[in-house]
Amino acid sequence: MLNLLFPKICNGCSNPLLSGEAILCIQCRHDLPLTRFHETNNTAMASIFYGRFPLQAATALIQFQKRGVTQEIMHNLKYRDQKEIGDFFGQWLGAEIADMEPYTTVDMVIPVPLHRQKLKTRGYNQVAGFGIEIAKALNTAYRDDILLKVSKTNSQVFKERLMRFNTETVFRVNDYSALQNKHVLLVDDIVTTGATLESCAKEILNNTNATLSLATIAIA
């Protein structure tokens, strides 16, 4: 009866979901612009960070496109309390990389954190479910208590690369010993200029002898 009164809708096209569908309808899932970076050894994402910090691997599941299904999905995840979208994509990507090198050597998954005030306002970190499900697939630890955001910045989405200085020194690690000699998978919802991930990466790699890989839901 509840589903008849308040039917579950697709997070891409807003049409009612049919029996057996979850998060996305079959058509929207079929139409997703998958990157397949990790399947084809494509270095398009890794090249964003070339010369900025060392990377073991980098992948994103989908290509972000404005004014389309991917934008609607990401907005639902980030601004409309649809946390289960992160779980959905984490399960998807986690299953694909679970047996792939170098992801099989990941010691912990760390999400890009929100500032505590934004976390309180939004009520959740939109990348948490994504990271948790990937950690489960890799049979490794999920740690959201190591990397902290210590000052607020505006969203980096669609900002120019020259604006990346806005994210400098806004993140810090509160337990460097936990990162010593570890392979860390840093996860986020979307990469655009790479400024936020770069800032986080430099903190994680600072005097820890850690190695780093990246995974995001989308790449713009």
C-alpha positions in Angstrom: 0.0 0.0 0.0 2.8 2.4 0.9 4.4 1.9 -2.5 1.1 2.6 -4.2 0.7 5.9 -2.4 4.4 6.9 -2.5 6.0 4.9 -5.3 9.8 4.7 -5.4 11.2 6.6 -8.3 14.3 6.4 -10.5 17.1 8.8 -9.4 17.9 9.5 -13.0 14.6 10.1 -14.8 12.1 10.3 -11.9 9.8 7.6 -13.4 8.4 5.0 -11.0 10.7 2.1 -10.5 9.3 -1.3 -11.5 9.5 -4.5 -9.5 13.1 -5.6 -9.3 14.5 -2.2 -10.0 16.4 -0.2 -7.3 17.9 3.3 -7.3 17.9 3.5 -11.1 15.5 2.1 -13.7 16.9 -0.3 -16.2 17.0 2.3 -19.0 18.9 4.9 -16.9 21.4 2.3 -15.8 21.9 1.2 -19.4 22.4 4.8 -20.5 25.0 5.6 -17.8 28.3 6.8 -19.5 30.6 4.3 -17.8 34.3 5.1 -18.0 35.7 1.6 -17.6 39.0 3.1 -16.6 39.9 0.2 -14.3 38.9 -2.4 -16.9 40.9 -1.0 -19.7 43.9 0.4 -17.8 42.9 3.9 -19.0 45.0 6.5 -17.3 42.7 9.5 -18.0 41.9 10.1 -14.4 45.4 9.4 -13.1 46.8 11.9 -15.7 44.8 14.7 -13.9 47.3 14.3 -11.0 50.4 13.8 -13.0 53.3 15.7 -11.3 51.1 16.6 -8.3 51.6 13.5 -6.1 52.4 9.8 -6.7 49.5 7.4 -7.4 49.2 3.7 -7.5 45.9 3.7 -9.4 42.9 6.0 -10.1 39.4 5.2 -11.4 35.9 6.7 -11.6 32.8 4.7 -12.4 30.9 7.2 -14.6 31.5 10.2 -16.7 29.6 13.3 -15.4 27.5 15.1 -17.9 25.6 18.4 -17.2 21.9 18.6 -17.6 21.4 14.8 -17.9 20.9 11.7 -15.9 24.3 11.8 -14.2 23.8 15.4 -12.9 20.4 14.4 -11.5 21.9 11.3 -9.8 24.8 13.3 -8.2 22.5 16.1 -7.1 20.1 13.6 -5.5 23.0 12.0 -3.7 24.6 15.2 -2.5 21.7 17.6 -1.8 18.5 15.5 -1.6 19.2 13.0 1.1 19.4 10.0 -1.3 22.3 8.4 0.6 21.5 5.0 -0.8 22.9 6.1 -4.2 26.4 6.1 -2.7 25.8 2.5 -1.4 24.6 1.5 -4.9 27.7 2.8 -6.7 30.0 1.6 -4.0 28.7 -2.0 -4.4 29.0 -1.6 -8.2 32.5 -0.4 -8.3 33.6 -2.5 -5.4 32.5 -5.7 -7.2 34.5 -4.6 -10.3 37.8 -3.8 -8.6 37.7 -6.5 -5.8 40.1 -8.8 -7.7 42.1 -6.2 -9.6 45.6 -5.1 -8.9 46.6 -2.8 -7.2 43.2 -2.5 -5.4 43.7 -6.0 -3.8 46.5 -4.5 -1.7 44.5 -1.6 -0.2 44.8 -1.5 3.6 42.1 1.1 4.2 39.5 3.2 2.5 39.3 6.9 3.5 36.5 9.3 2.4 37.1 12.9 1.6 35.6 14.4 4.8 33.1 17.2 5.3 33.7 20.1 7.7 31.8 19.3 10.9 29.4 22.2 10.4 28.5 21.1 6.9 28.1 17.5 8.2 25.8 18.7 10.9 23.7 20.7 8.4 23.5 18.0 5.7 23.3 15.2 8.1 25.6 12.8 6.2 28.8 12.7 4.1 27.6 11.9 0.6 30.6 9.7 -0.1 30.4 7.6 3.1 28.2 4.8 1.7 30.3 4.7 -1.4 33.4 4.2 0.6 31.9 1.7 3.1 30.7 -0.6 0.3 34.0 -0.5 -1.5 35.8 -1.4 1.7 33.5 -4.3 2.2 34.2 -5.5 -1.3 37.9 -5.2 -0.8 37.6 -6.8 2.7 39.5 -4.0 4.2 39.0 -1.2 6.8 36.9 1.9 6.3 38.3 4.8 8.3 36.5 8.2 8.5 38.4 9.2 11.7 41.8 9.8 10.3 41.4 12.6 7.7 39.6 15.7 8.9 38.4 18.9 7.3 39.5 21.8 9.5 38.1 24.8 7.6 35.2 25.4 5.3 35.5 26.0 1.5 33.0 26.3 -1.2 32.3 23.4 -3.5 35.1 22.7 -6.0 32.6 21.5 -8.7 33.2 23.3 -12.0 35.9 25.6 -10.5 38.9 26.3 -12.7 42.2 24.6 -12.0 43.7 28.0 -11.0 41.3 28.2 -8.1 42.7 25.1 -6.4 44.7 27.1 -3.9 41.4 27.5 -2.0 41.7 24.0 -0.7 45.3 24.3 0.5 45.7 23.4 4.2 42.0 22.8 4.9 42.6 19.1 5.6 44.7 17.4 8.3 45.5 13.9 9.5 45.0 13.4 13.2 46.8 10.0 13.4 49.9 9.7 11.1 50.9 6.4 12.7 47.8 4.7 11.3 48.9 5.5 7.8 52.5 4.4 8.1 53.4 2.1 5.2 49.7 1.6 4.3 48.1 1.5 0.9 45.2 4.0 1.1 42.2 4.2 -1.2 40.9 7.8 -1.0 37.3 8.1 -2.3 35.1 11.0 -3.3 31.9 11.6 -5.2 33.2 13.5 -8.2 36.6 14.7 -9.4 36.7 17.9 -11.5 40.0 19.9 -11.2 41.3 17.4 -8.7 42.0 20.2 -6.1 40.2 18.6 -3.2 41.7 15.2 -3.8 45.2 16.7 -4.2 44.9 18.5 -0.9 43.8 15.4 0.9 46.4 13.3 -0.8 49.3 15.5 0.2 48.2 15.3 3.9 47.9 11.5 3.7 51.3 11.1 2.1 53.1 13.6 4.4 55.9 11.7 6.1 53.8 8.4 6.2 55.5 6.3 3.6 52.0 5.5 2.5 50.9 4.7 -1.1 47.7 6.1 -2.5 45.0 5.2 -5.0 41.8 7.1 -5.8 38.2 6.1 -6.6 35.3 8.3 -7.3 31.7 7.8 -8.5 32.1 10.3 -11.3 34.7 12.3 -13.3 33.8 15.6 -14.9 
